[in-house]
Amino acid sequence: MTITLPDEVRAQAEREAKAAGFATVDECVADQVREDVEAGPLPDQYAGRTREEFEALLNETLGTEPKRMDEAFWVERRRKMLEYTAKRGITS
């Protein structure tokens, strides 16, 4: 696969890849694609959405009442994060 980027975008991608420990942008992109493939498809509520739809969801969420961050909230948050990292093979 070949992707052509404007010079300034390529330079930024090279800086970010290097900062993340990759020798090349190609390695960084390949790693990100591999992680996406391993993670599996998006949940149904997100599949097939455009960037504009995601932005609308974000804006809608920002307008809601804040969630109460009690013990139950943090227990559920931890459970979801452990599930997320396990799917991606991330360990602490």
CYANA upper distance limits for C-alpha pairs under 8 A (distance plus 0.5 A):
  5 LEU  CA      9 VAL  CA      6.56
  5 LEU  CA     10 ARG  CA      6.09
  6 PRO  CA     10 ARG  CA      6.62
  7 ASP  CA     11 ALA  CA      6.59
  8 GLU  CA     12 GLN  CA      6.74
  9 VAL  CA     13 ALA  CA      6.62
 10 ARG  CA     14 GLU  CA      6.60
 11 ALA  CA     15 ARG  CA      6.78
 12 GLN  CA     16 GLU  CA      6.69
 13 ALA  CA     17 ALA  CA      6.48
 13 ALA  CA     25 VAL  CA      6.88
 14 GLU  CA     18 LYS  CA      6.57
 14 GLU  CA     24 THR  CA      7.25
 14 GLU  CA     25 VAL  CA      6.03
 15 ARG  CA     19 ALA  CA      6.63
 16 GLU  CA     20 ALA  CA      6.68
 17 ALA  CA     21 GLY  CA      6.93
 17 ALA  CA     22 PHE  CA      5.74
 17 ALA  CA     23 ALA  CA      7.73
 17 ALA  CA     24 THR  CA      6.95
 17 ALA  CA     25 VAL  CA      6.01
 17 ALA  CA     28 CYS  CA      6.25
 18 LYS  CA     22 PHE  CA      5.61
 18 LYS  CA     23 ALA  CA      6.61
 18 LYS  CA     24 THR  CA      7.51
 18 LYS  CA     25 VAL  CA      8.40
 22 PHE  CA     27 GLU  CA      6.70
 22 PHE  CA     28 CYS  CA      6.37
 23 ALA  CA     27 GLU  CA      7.39
 24 THR  CA     28 CYS  CA      7.07
 25 VAL  CA     29 VAL  CA      6.62
 26 ASP  CA     30 ALA  CA      6.54
 27 GLU  CA     31 ASP  CA      6.58
 28 CYS  CA     32 GLN  CA      6.79
 29 VAL  CA     33 VAL  CA      6.64
 30 ALA  CA     34 ARG  CA      6.57
 31 ASP  CA     35 GLU  CA      6.67
 32 GLN  CA     36 ASP  CA      6.75
 33 VAL  CA     37 VAL  CA      6.69
 34 ARG  CA     38 GLU  CA      6.60
 35 GLU  CA     39 ALA  CA      6.50
 35 GLU  CA     88 ARG  CA      7.01
 36 ASP  CA     40 GLY  CA      7.05
 37 VAL  CA     41 PRO  CA      8.14
 38 GLU  CA     87 LYS  CA      7.89
 38 GLU  CA     88 ARG  CA      7.04
 39 ALA  CA     87 LYS  CA      6.32
 39 ALA  CA     88 ARG  CA      6.30
 41 PRO  CA     47 ALA  CA      8.07
 42 LEU  CA     46 TYR  CA      6.47
 42 LEU  CA     47 ALA  CA      5.89
 43 PRO  CA     47 ALA  CA      6.70
 49 ARG  CA     53 GLU  CA      6.35
 49 ARG  CA     54 PHE  CA      7.17
 50 THR  CA     54 PHE  CA      6.88
 51 ARG  CA     55 GLU  CA      6.69
 52 GLU  CA     56 ALA  CA      6.66
 53 GLU  CA     57 LEU  CA      6.73
 54 PHE  CA     58 LEU  CA      6.69
 55 GLU  CA     59 ASN  CA      6.62
 56 ALA  CA     60 GLU  CA      6.52
 57 LEU  CA     61 THR  CA      6.61
 58 LEU  CA     62 LEU  CA      6.64
 59 ASN  CA     63 GLY  CA      6.99
 60 GLU  CA     64 THR  CA      7.46
 68 ARG  CA     73 PHE  CA      7.85
 69 MET  CA     73 PHE  CA      5.88
 69 MET  CA     74 TRP  CA      7.31
 70 ASP  CA     74 TRP  CA      7.13
 71 GLU  CA     75 VAL  CA      6.70
 72 ALA  CA     76 GLU  CA      6.70
 73 PHE  CA     77 ARG  CA      6.58
 74 TRP  CA     78 ARG  CA      6.50
 75 VAL  CA     79 ARG  CA      6.74
 76 GLU  CA     80 LYS  CA      6.71
 77 ARG  CA     81 MET  CA      6.68
 78 ARG  CA     82 LEU  CA      6.61
 79 ARG  CA     83 GLU  CA      6.72
 80 LYS  CA     84 TYR  CA      6.58
 81 MET  CA     85 THR  CA      6.59
 82 LEU  CA     86 ALA  CA      6.45
 83 GLU  CA     87 LYS  CA      6.80
 84 TYR  CA     88 ARG  CA      7.15
 85 THR  CA     89 GLY  CA      6.56
 85 THR  CA     90 ILE  CA      5.42
 85 THR  CA     91 THR  CA      7.59
 86 ALA  CA     90 ILE  CA      6.51
 86 ALA  CA     91 THR  CA      8.02
